[in-house]
Amino acid sequence: MILYRPVGTKELRLIQESDYTAFPPRLPEQPIFYPVLTEQYAIEIASGWNVKYNDDHMGYVTRFEVDDVYCGQFEVHQVGDRHHIEYWIPAERLEEFNGHIIGKICVISEFSDN
């Protein structure tokens, strides 16, 4: 299954440190990790939210593949429009989730307000 994750520069650096194989642990105030199912939704977040609220005004969209069978245990949540769909992965299971990523995490889009 192909999934997407909008990220800021700080998170992207941590992904780079893993050689593009894992997402970093969540912060204490972030109880879920939410990869999204549509590129359109990821672009909206990266180009809107990340660009607006990150210190460097940059946003990125990552694309990665995860084992379909593994993802089947998680519910898909629609959080807005029809294409605003995402998985909710409990933060304490992110390391396990990372173990089911197939190949590398790729940066497919970059956004800036500069």
Residue pairs with C-beta under 8 A, 6 or more apart in sequence:
1 65
1 66
1 67
1 68
1 71
2 63
2 64
2 65
3 35
3 36
3 37
3 63
3 64
3 65
3 66
3 71
3 87
4 35
4 36
4 37
4 38
4 39
4 41
4 42
4 61
4 62
4 63
4 64
4 108
5 23
5 35
5 36
5 42
5 61
5 62
5 64
5 105
6 36
6 42
6 43
6 45
6 46
6 49
6 50
6 59
6 60
6 61
6 62
7 15
7 46
7 50
7 59
7 60
7 61
7 62
8 50
8 54
8 56
8 58
8 59
8 60
9 54
9 56
9 58
9 60
10 54
11 23
11 24
12 60
12 62
12 107
14 23
14 24
15 22
15 23
15 24
15 62
15 105
18 24
19 104
20 104
20 105
20 106
21 98
21 101
21 104
21 105
22 95
22 98
22 101
22 105
23 33
23 94
23 97
23 98
23 105
25 91
25 94
25 95
26 32
26 33
26 91
26 94
30 91
31 90
31 91
32 88
32 89
32 90
32 91
33 88
33 89
33 90
33 91
33 94
33 97
34 86
34 87
34 88
34 89
35 64
35 66
35 86
35 87
35 89
36 42
36 45
36 84
36 85
36 86
36 87
37 76
37 85
37 86
37 87
38 83
38 84
38 85
39 61
39 63
39 108
40 83
41 83
41 84
41 85
41 86
42 61
42 62
42 109
43 61
43 109
43 111
45 59
46 59
46 60
46 61
46 109
46 111
47 59
47 109
47 111
48 59
49 59
50 58
50 59
50 60
50 111
51 57
51 58
51 59
51 111
51 112
51 113
52 113
57 112
57 113
57 114
58 110
58 111
58 112
59 110
59 111
59 112
60 107
60 109
60 110
60 111
61 107
61 108
61 109
61 110
62 105
62 106
62 107
62 108
63 105
63 106
63 108
64 101
64 102
64 103
64 104
64 105
64 106
65 101
65 102
65 103
66 97
66 100
66 101
66 102
67 100
67 102
70 97
70 100
71 87
71 100
74 87
74 88
74 89
75 87
75 88
76 85
76 86
76 87
77 85
77 86
77 87
77 88
78 84
78 85
79 85
79 86
89 97
